Amino acid sequence: MKSLSTGAFLGLTIALATLAPSPASAEPFEEPPAPDEVAPRRAGELMVDAFIPVRRTALCPLDAQCIFGGGGGIGATLEWRFPKGLATGFGYDVSFLDGSGVWELSTFQMLRGTLRWYGLRERLIHPYAGIDAGIVFLGDTFAVDAVGGGLDLFAGAEVEITAGLSFTGALTVRAFMTNRFTTEADAQDRAVDPDLNVAIMLRFGLVLVEGPG
């Protein structure tokens, strides 16, 4: 009886070995495609920023209260990422700034188109640089008292957490001009002469990237 049990066990072992796939017949491991071989993908970025004005003569004339103070804001960008590191898209930002009592809350909004270039995309940290251009709106607590055009120059890095999730940090220089307008609270004319207003923005974001098609 013992020899029969041993024989049955050996027979079962041989049968299982016959059914198991051999290493030669198993599917080979496929490496993920190189970044330049991936089809264009969409990416969405949500951002928070610190807004630091550095030039504001046009909006804050001498002997007048300044409506263009420091503050912070939020923004979002939707972009299409292409091979070779190029990306294009559009976005929206809103910043809430100190209005010095002339305005309850100075609100700066920008609708923008964006162009970026990403480097070292085969690594976990991708440096990038780019430019934004768009239309700006300035007013008291989401009102629109002035309209103009703006330009951003920025550079930063994207830290890849997973294939579809990244964190970003960037330094942005924003320059813009607005039309002439008057703040009613103090009857002050502002942006009388065409002049650039400039701010520095420290931005941090969360990026979600579409998977390969």
Phi, psi and omega in degrees: 000320179296320180292326178294318180297319180294321179294319178297320180296317179296321179296318179296321179297316179296320181295316179295322178295326179291322182284331183293140180291139178281157179305327181291328184271348180292151180291135181290152177291133180251123177288149177298149182295153176294152182306324182286350181259357181276138179295159178307139182229151175272149176218138177243135182234131173251133189229153166235152183213157168256131188247119185235101178294139178235346176215122187209028183300320183295321182273339183231078180297162177300145179065019177233150175295145184268128178262001186241071181262186180284166180174209181206171182197188179225163179198170179212145179225136170245125183223161175248122182260128185248165173303160181074005172094359181277144178216142176227156179179201179212163183200176179218136177232149170221129179239141182248116192239161178289122179259008177055027178085343175291313171247142178300318178206111177291126182245120179249121180240149179216126169260125191220150166262149186227148176225125181230158170229128180254137176246168176049046186286348176279355179254174182282336178247120183248111173290150177213160176213157182187186182218140174242149173215142181183194181255140183242151179229132182231134180186185181268113175050064177072002170285161178245101178261339180212148180230147179194198179235148183224158180220132177246138168240130186214159175211145182191199180216147177247126181255115184279120178269311172226182180297336183241007184222131180217160171248149180230155171216137185208155172249125183238137171252120182248127177237139182203163175226152178231168173287167177289141179206169181235130174276122188293327185299326180236008179053039183258126174283136181228158184053041181295313177255139179302125181202149181281138167254139186227140176221153172254137181235129171261119189239141175228138186218167175239127186243132172247125184247134178296140178290162179302140180285000000 
